[in-house]
Amino acid sequence: MTTQAHDNDDIPEEIDFSGGTRGKFYHKNAQLQLPIHLETSVQNKLAAIANAKGVDLSVFVNDLLKKDIELIQMSR
């Protein structure tokens, strides 16, 4: 097996990774919390409804999505 030299010309010399640890922040069963971006008008309407109900916007949106998922699954 031959080892090829890596071309690191695009990495500035002042960056030193020699003390780095590969996989230091890797967690096998980690789940990512993906950011969801809403259109401004949608976010404003949902925020107003959530506020009127006295619940957090994230809780309100998650509840709406859970109900939609149930409806989708029931229609199959």
GIRAHU-V967158 format. One record per run of one state. SS is the DSSP state (h for helix, s for strand, l for the rest). FROM is the first residue (numbers start at 0). TO is the last residue. If there is no record, write none. Layout:
ss = (SS SS)
from = (FROM FROM)
to = (TO TO)
//
This chain:
ss = (l h l h l)
from = (0 39 53 56 74)
to = (38 52 55 73 75)
//
